[in-house]
Amino acid sequence: MSDTITADLVDLDLSADTKEAAARALAERMAAQGRVTDLEGFLADVAAREAQMPTGLDGGIGIPHCRSAHVTEPTLAFGRSAAGIDFGAPDGPADLIFLIAAPAGADDAHLTLLSALARRLMNTGFTDALRAATDAAHAAALIRGEETAPGGPEAAPGDTGADEGEADSEVAAPDDSVAAPAAASAGAATGPTDGDRPFRIVAVTSCPTGIAHTYMAAESLENAGREAGVEIVVETQGSAGFTRLDPAVIAAADGVILAHDVPVRDKQRFAGKPTVDTGVKAAVNRPAALITEVRAKAARGETTEAAPASTPVERAGADDEGYGTRLRRWLMSGVSYMVPFVAAGGLLIALGFAIGGYEINEAPSVMDHFVWTQADSWGALLFQIGGVAFGFLVPVLAGYIAYGMADRPGLVPGFVGGAISLTINAGFLGGLAAGLIAGGVVLAIQKVNIPAALRGIMPVVVIPLISSAVVGFLMFVVIGKPIAGAQKGMTDWLAGLTGANAVLLGALLGLMMCFDLGGPVNKVAYTFATAGIAVADPGDSAMKVMAAVMAAGMVPPLAMALATTVRGRLFNRAERENGKAAWVLGASFISEGAIPFAAADPLRVIPASMAGGAVTGALSMAFGATLRAPHGGIFVVPLIGNPLLYLVAIAAGVGVTTALVIVLKGLRGTTDPAGPATGEDTAPAPAAGGAGTSKETVAAQP
């Protein structure tokens, strides 16, 4: 931290009487050292951060901080006020003020140093030494860790190089930290559980800037945990990135504490456990109270809603971090953001055709001609709005694939690459390639060692400029033409499908839609279908494919609903209740309505569902049913070509799946038919998950 704070950045006689004046006085020192390029702009960023949440902490500490494009390098300024300054702390004014300034594109190493300082502020030996410092050089040396504070050795923040775990071990547990009084009070009420095993807690801390409160809250929780005799492991979701907790650690935890002022990433990992959800400052100021609260919830058996149930296929690969798994996640990130555009645009276009007829695509712009009393004008309006929505599909797909790889810096080159894909007629294949290239280019740029003077403009100028230029060059000059040729070849092949080939394709898509019920294979089939109709004038074959995919996706939940109705004794009470909901979910084209049944009995339900889906997909293609809308289930039957035969295809598949499920479950000689009759549930867990899944996937996935 030798370059982060110097004696010139220390004011031991800070005369300011307000937090705004204190921030200005310390910021002027930063500007004098050339570390802040625009004083007023930087102070505006500090004020904006302060408006989100007061930065005063118990113990007389104020930590105004922000990330700003006006900062050239990570910098810390320290001021000591004799009178105290109100930073909104519960216990009164602060006399130790730390102004932390990080560039908008600060690198991980410097942010880790600042996070280590935030942890050290929980050590009263450190803060007492700063209050006793007699000159600026001594105070700066204490903050840098070059001089040891009285009361015990302290390692410099960053001496080890800096992962968070090492920083944890370097900070001695204080005898009288701000967490100690509360922790001591909790100590008597807490203790080991299950014999000699202590109570186990996992926690997540995060704040808007991810610099100070995130790490101070973690340190405070860890100190209180030691005092209370519990095991606590904290995941700090800070600006320097974060390492996810080991799934085994989460599984073994008895309770969860989420202390955050921004959304917790991957929050579903903690579902189904006793959870305390609060702001990050609560973990700084009263950590022991949070520990006591989560223990009380565990004792009462209070848990959060269970995580949405997944298919056996998804569970088998959930912990796989190989390249294939990451690639799938990146692609599904793009698809999940694209699907709402597909649904909205497709339904609007379909309604436009229904109201205005199939020649509505030749209507003039409604800006030039719109008659309020004419149905054709309203049809043209809906069609043109839907067409605009469809124009976003490929850019959104590419942009959010890049986002899944490189976070927000990937959005600009991803969207640019997707737009270029439309320009050169490379379609969805081009969008997939552009998204992957954009994410890869951004990740490569982020690995380059950048001079400190450029770090502040990296995320807003350098990364978007260079990555967009590279992606544009590759799409226009190198790979765009071959991909456009491949896209045209696929479109021509689809248009040429007739007879047996079309029926076989329908059967294959039906199998895929019912294989993992909303998982990656299901999404591949659905994306293939929506890609065909995501143009202004899709071909007849593309609309047949869309019809077959939606019909097959409706089969599993409808079949499970029918099976629980005609042979309820084969299912427990929870499954019969899920069967009632499955009628609506299946009719709405939400395949996940069958997940509770597949999770409880995959070897019978999944093969039966695939068989019915294949029958429905094949019949839909054979009957020539067409569909312009990418979603909607039975509610868009009026928009379907050959609607009666389409319903026959769905009914046939539902009948096949229902019959197979009943036969296969009936062959289980060990089934206790009295179980459901007495109200005993043999497998209630999947039902809860299924309900959660169906709610979350209505808008995002068929």
Disulfide bonds with the S-S distance in Angstrom:
none
